Structure formats: C-alpha cells, structure tokens
Amino acid sequence: MPQDLPARMLRLLSLLQTRRTWSGTELAERLGVTLRTIRRDIDRLRDLGYPVEGTTGTAGGYRLAAGTDLPPLLLDDEEAVAIAVALRTATSGVTGIEETALRALAKLEQVLPQRLRHQVATLQAATAPLPVPWSTGPEADPTVLATLAAACRDHEITTFTYRTGKGITGRRRAEPHALVAAAPVWYLVAYDTDHDEWRLFRVDRLTDPTPTGHRAGPRELPATDAAAYVAARLAAAPARYTFHATVPVDAATARARTHSLPDRVRPLDETTSTLDLAADNPHHIAEQLLGIDLGPTQSIHGTPELAPYLEELGHRLLRAAHALTEHDDQNNERTGLDARHKQ
C-alpha cells in the first residue's frame, strides 16, 4: 500500500505523476541516488501495481502510464470518477482555482483507465453547471484543456484544428507554453512553428489537439510571464467600442469592481485611477460599469455609439427600481386599510 512506501519512493512516485517522461539520470539527480537505485525502486513500484513504463532512445526514460486498473492512489473507482468530474467543473466555473484544478486534472487523467474515462465523460455530459455571474461566455472543453496542459508541461509539440475570429479553419502546429484563464475565456500561449512567431489561441476555438511525441527546446516568451503576455495582447487588440474615464477609486478597487485586465486600469494617485475599457460587444462594457462610481461626467469619453446601450441599461434599472417602489407603496396602502378595518 502507498502508506508503506519509504519516503524516497513516495517522492519518486510524485515526480512520475507531474511530468510525462523522466530520464533515469534526471530522477537520480532529483532524488540524490544512483541509477541502480532508481531501477530497483521502479521495479518495486511495478510490483505494487503502478504501471511505470520504460522507453529507450534519445527521448527515452520512465513514465507513469494508464493501466487496466487504477494504480493504488488511495482512491477507489467511484472516488476517482467523482474527483475527475469535480476538477473538470472547476476548470470552467470556480474563480481563482482554474489553473490549479487543470494541473490536477492532467495528473489524474494521465493514469485513469479507459473504462473510468468513459464514466467521467458520460457523467459530465449529463450535468449542467450553474452559470457564474461575470463569467458567462464561451466554455472550453475540459478534455482539450487537460491535453494542452500536459503538452505545456512536457514541452511537447502539438497539432490542432483552429478556427479564427473570421471563421477560417485550418490545422496548426505549435509549441504550447502555458494556459491562461481570462474569464470567461481560456487562452493557449504557444509558439506557432508554421508562422515562426508567438501566438495567442482561444481554447474554445481549438479542437482535436494531438501531441506529436516531439519535444521543443526552451524559448523566451516576449513578456515577464504568460499572464502578462495575454493581458498585453488583449489590451492592444482593436475593439469596436471603447470607454475611458477617470474614477474616484484606487486602481486595485477599480480592477476588482469592473473585472478588467491589469493594463486597462492605471493609478493616478492613491484614490484616483484611469479606466480604459474595450469590447466588440457593448453590453460587456455596460456590465463592467455597474460596479463602479464614475465620478464627474467631464472625465468620460469614448465611442459615441456606445451611449444607447448604456442608456438602455440605465432605463432597465430605473424600471426595476420604480416597480419595487410601486410594489412597496401598494403593500403599505393595503396595510393601512387593514389596520383601519380592524378599528
């Protein structure tokens, strides 16, 4: 049983679960032991039921493969299925843990037997997640996300079918670098080998990701990290509608209340910041403005065509407010009549 394994073998098992393939030398260096010890520990893991495969050649090494039975991970079949479904749901609906859930899902699905994968897919198809406020929009397939996450982890060149915003569909070949959740859209940051440049791919437009088995060498991302790269690309993208305002709140509060990308909000001082919103859908900007006090009207400018949509939203809220007031007045009038009748 796993609890009977020595600490070194538990760490070895953990390493095998975090990456697609390890060379014997890499494992020996990580654990501070000899190659002979690694081979002996691998044999013992196999005896315990862990399906550790060994490959040869320049890209050879050890990997934890899917087996006919779930390896003894202290989970029975039902628990494994329940966790996989929960992780798939978390990748698209729970703010703050999407990337963590995705990494865990990639680990679990790597060793999940085919019969359990079928159960997970069936159960997922029969459930409907509850939409989360501020997170409505296109959803990425959790299976596609898990495949891409593994490719990013292993630096494995991957091909996939991609549909552009103009509806043009074609096969792409890229070196996946990272996945970034910019609610409600998932983005793949990857180096497009056909066009020899870094690209941003929306995962909801991506299908049939297929790892090629070939690994890519390290490339320097033209940004401090993947999230910064996505934020900069999205901020620079042209949009049909724009809105600019100086707001009487600090930058952190403005970002939180409008759910804006970091580059869309800039601090002026401790209590004032500038807000730059852009979208092809005017309703998205209207919804972002609901949570913030815009301050003086002279500090506002942007696309004039956006005004009717903001006015429409304002009228809707006013009608709702008037309806509540009228309902309250009617209730108060009935209460007064009832009181007079009792007298």
C-alpha positions in Angstrom: 0.0 0.0 0.0 1.2 3.6 -0.6 1.5 4.4 3.1 4.0 1.5 3.4 6.4 3.0 0.8 9.6 4.7 2.0 9.8 8.5 1.7 12.1 8.3 -1.3 9.8 6.1 -3.3 6.8 8.3 -2.5 8.8 11.3 -3.9 9.7 9.2 -6.9 6.0 8.4 -7.5 5.2 12.1 -7.1 7.7 13.0 -9.8 6.4 10.4 -12.2 2.9 11.9 -11.7 4.0 15.5 -12.5 5.6 15.0 -15.9 5.0 12.8 -19.0 8.5 11.3 -19.1 11.7 11.4 -16.9 15.1 10.1 -17.8 16.8 7.8 -15.3 19.5 10.4 -14.8 17.0 13.2 -14.1 15.3 11.1 -11.4 18.6 10.0 -9.9 19.7 13.7 -9.7 16.4 14.8 -8.2 16.4 12.1 -5.5 20.2 12.1 -4.9 20.6 8.4 -5.6 22.3 6.1 -8.2 20.7 4.9 -11.4 20.8 1.4 -10.0 18.7 2.5 -7.0 16.2 4.2 -9.4 15.8 1.0 -11.4 15.3 -1.0 -8.2 12.6 1.5 -6.9 10.9 1.4 -10.3 10.7 -2.4 -10.2 9.2 -2.2 -6.7 6.6 0.3 -7.8 5.6 -2.0 -10.7 5.3 -4.9 -8.2 2.9 -2.8 -6.2 0.7 -2.2 -9.3 1.9 1.2 -10.6 2.1 1.0 -14.4 5.6 2.5 -14.9 6.7 2.2 -18.5 10.3 2.3 -19.6 11.3 3.7 -23.1 14.7 3.7 -24.9 16.4 6.0 -27.3 17.4 9.7 -27.1 14.0 10.7 -25.7 13.7 7.6 -23.5 13.0 7.3 -19.8 10.3 6.4 -17.4 6.6 7.4 -17.4 3.6 6.6 -15.4 1.1 5.2 -17.9 -2.6 4.4 -17.7 -3.3 0.8 -16.8 -6.1 -1.7 -16.9 -6.6 -1.0 -13.2 -6.3 2.3 -11.3 -3.0 2.4 -9.5 -3.2 2.3 -5.7 -3.6 6.1 -5.1 -5.9 5.6 -2.1 -8.9 6.2 -4.4 -11.5 3.7 -5.4 -13.2 3.9 -8.9 -16.1 6.0 -7.6 -13.9 8.4 -5.8 -11.6 8.8 -8.9 -14.6 9.5 -11.2 -16.1 12.0 -8.7 -12.8 13.9 -8.4 -12.3 14.0 -12.2 -15.8 15.4 -12.7 -15.3 18.0 -9.9 -11.9 19.1 -11.4 -13.5 19.4 -14.9 -16.2 21.6 -13.4 -13.7 23.7 -11.5 -11.7 24.4 -14.7 -14.6 26.4 -16.1 -16.7 27.6 -13.2 -14.8 28.4 -10.0 -12.9 31.6 -10.0 -9.3 31.5 -8.6 -8.6 27.8 -8.8 -9.0 27.1 -12.5 -5.3 26.6 -13.3 -4.7 24.5 -10.1 -7.7 22.3 -11.0 -6.4 21.9 -14.5 -3.0 20.7 -13.3 -4.6 18.2 -11.0 -6.9 17.0 -13.8 -4.0 16.5 -16.1 -2.3 14.3 -13.5 -5.4 12.2 -12.8 -6.4 11.7 -16.4 -2.9 10.6 -17.2 -3.3 7.4 -15.2 -7.1 7.0 -15.4 -8.1 3.7 -17.1 -10.2 3.9 -20.2 -13.3 2.4 -18.6 -13.2 5.2 -15.9 -12.6 7.9 -18.5 -15.8 6.8 -20.2 -17.7 7.1 -16.9 -16.3 10.6 -16.4 -17.3 11.7 -19.9 -20.8 10.2 -19.5 -21.4 11.9 -16.2 -20.0 15.2 -17.4 -22.4 15.1 -20.4 -25.3 14.5 -18.1 -24.6 17.5 -15.8 -25.1 21.2 -16.4 -23.0 23.8 -14.5 -24.7 26.8 -13.0 -23.6 30.0 -14.7 -21.4 32.2 -12.5 -22.0 36.0 -12.6 -19.4 37.9 -14.6 -18.2 34.6 -16.1 -20.7 34.0 -18.9 -19.3 33.2 -22.3 -17.7 30.5 -24.4 -16.6 27.4 -22.5 -13.5 25.3 -23.2 -13.7 21.5 -23.4 -12.1 20.2 -20.2 -10.6 17.3 -22.1 -9.0 19.7 -24.6 -7.7 21.7 -21.6 -6.2 18.6 -20.0 -4.4 17.6 -23.2 -3.0 21.1 -23.7 -1.9 21.3 -20.1 0.0 18.1 -20.4 1.6 19.4 -23.7 2.7 22.6 -21.9 4.1 20.6 -19.0 6.1 18.3 -21.3 7.1 21.0 -23.9 5.6 18.7 -26.5 4.9 20.0 -30.0 1.2 19.7 -30.7 -1.1 19.9 -33.7 -4.7 21.1 -33.6 -7.6 22.4 -35.7 -8.2 26.1 -35.1 -11.0 28.5 -36.1 -10.1 32.2 -36.3 -12.4 35.0 -35.4 -13.2 35.4 -39.1 -14.4 31.8 -39.3 -11.3 30.5 -41.2 -10.5 26.9 -40.1 -7.2 25.1 -40.5 -4.6 22.8 -39.0 -1.9 24.4 -36.8 1.4 23.2 -35.4 2.7 24.8 -32.3 4.9 24.6 -29.2 2.5 25.0 -26.2 3.9 27.2 -23.5 1.1 28.0 -21.0 -2.7 28.1 -20.5 -4.2 31.3 -19.1 -7.7 31.8 -17.8 -9.0 35.3 -18.6 -12.6 34.8 -17.5 -14.7 33.7 -19.3 -12.1 32.7 -22.0 -9.2 30.3 -21.8 -6.1 31.1 -23.9 -3.2 29.0 -25.1 0.1 30.8 -25.3 2.2 29.0 -27.9 4.9 29.4 -30.5 3.4 28.9 -33.9 6.1 26.9 -35.8 4.4 27.5 -39.2 4.5 31.3 -38.9 7.6 31.4 -36.7 6.1 33.6 -34.0 4.4 33.6 -30.7 0.6 33.4 -30.9 -2.5 33.5 -28.7 -5.1 30.9 -29.3 -8.6 30.8 -27.8 -9.2 27.3 -26.5 -12.9 27.4 -27.2 -12.0 27.7 -31.0 -9.5 24.8 -30.7 -10.3 21.2 -31.4 -8.6 17.8 -31.7 -5.2 18.7 -30.0 -2.8 15.9 -30.9 0.7 15.7 -29.2 3.3 14.7 -31.8 5.7 13.0 -29.4 8.4 15.6 -30.3 9.7 17.9 -27.6 10.5 21.6 -28.2 13.6 23.4 -26.9 13.1 26.3 -24.5 12.0 29.6 -26.0 12.0 33.0 -24.3 8.5 34.4 -24.0 8.3 38.1 -25.0 6.8 39.1 -21.6 7.5 38.6 -17.9 5.1 35.7 -17.8 2.2 34.1 -19.7 -0.5 36.1 -17.9 1.3 39.4 -18.7 1.6 38.3 -22.3 -2.1 37.6 -22.6 -3.1 40.8 -20.8 -0.9 42.9 -23.2 -2.2 41.2 -26.3 -5.8 41.6 -25.3 -5.3 45.2 -24.3 -3.7 46.0 -27.6 -6.3 44.3 -29.7 -8.7 46.6 -31.6 -12.3 46.7 -30.4 -15.5 48.3 -31.8 -16.4 50.1 -28.6 -14.1 51.9 -26.2 -14.8 53.8 -22.9 -12.4 56.0 -20.9 -12.9 57.6 -17.5 -11.1 58.9 -14.5 -12.7 57.2 -11.5 -12.5 58.2 -7.8 -11.2 54.9 -6.6 -7.7 53.3 -6.4 -6.6 51.0 -9.2 -7.0 47.8 -7.3 -10.6 48.6 -6.4 -11.3 49.7 -10.0 -9.9 46.4 -11.4 -11.9 44.3 -8.9 -15.2 46.1 -9.5 -15.0 46.2 -13.3 -13.3 42.8 -13.7 -10.8 44.5 -16.0 -7.4 43.3 -17.3 -4.5 44.9 -15.4 -3.4 47.0 -18.4 -6.9 48.5 -18.6 -6.6 50.3 -15.2 -3.8 52.7 -14.3 -3.4 54.5 -11.0 -3.1 58.3 -10.9 -2.7 58.5 -7.1 -3.9 56.6 -4.0 -7.6 57.4 -4.5 -7.9 58.0 -8.3 -7.3 55.9 -11.4 -8.0 55.8 -15.1 -10.2 53.2 -16.6 -9.9 52.1 -20.3 -12.5 49.5 -21.4 -12.8 48.0 -24.9 -15.0 45.3 -26.4 -16.8 44.3 -29.5 -20.0 43.6 -27.5 -21.3 46.9 -26.0 -23.2 45.0 -23.3 -19.9 43.8 -21.8 -18.8 47.4 -21.2 -22.2 48.3 -19.7 -22.0 45.4 -17.3 -18.5 46.3 -16.2 -19.6 49.8 -15.3 -22.3 48.7 -13.0 -20.0 48.1 -10.1 -18.2 51.5 -10.0 -18.8 55.2 -9.4 -17.7 57.0 -12.5 -17.3 60.4 -10.9 -17.5 63.7 -12.9 -19.0 63.3 -16.4 -16.4 65.6 -17.9 -13.8 62.9 -17.3 -15.6 60.4 -19.6 -15.1 59.9 -23.3 -15.1 57.0 -25.8 -17.1 55.6 -28.7 -20.4 57.7 -29.1 -22.2 54.6 -30.5 -21.8 53.0 -27.0 -24.2 55.6 -25.4 -27.5 54.0 -26.5 -26.5 50.7 -24.9 -25.6 52.4 -21.6 -28.8 54.4 -21.7 -30.8 51.2 -22.3 -29.2 49.5 -19.3 -29.9 52.6 -17.2 -33.6 52.6 -18.2 -33.9 48.9 -17.3 -32.5 49.5 -13.8 -34.8 52.5 -13.4 -37.9 50.5 -14.4 -36.9 47.8 -11.9 -36.4 50.4 -9.1 -39.8 52.0 -9.9 -41.5 48.6 -9.9 -40.1 47.9 -6.4 -41.2 51.3 -5.1 -44.7 50.9 -6.5 -45.0 47.4 -5.0 -43.8 48.8 -1.6 -46.4 51.6 -1.8 -49.2 49.2 -2.6 -48.2 47.0 0.3 -48.2 50.0 2.7 -51.6 51.1 1.4 -53.0 47.6 2.0 -51.5 47.5 5.5 -53.1 50.9 6.3 -56.6 49.7 5.0 -56.4 46.5 7.0 -55.5 48.5 10.1 -58.5 50.8 9.7 -60.9 47.9 9.1 -59.8 46.3 12.4 -60.5 49.5 14.2 
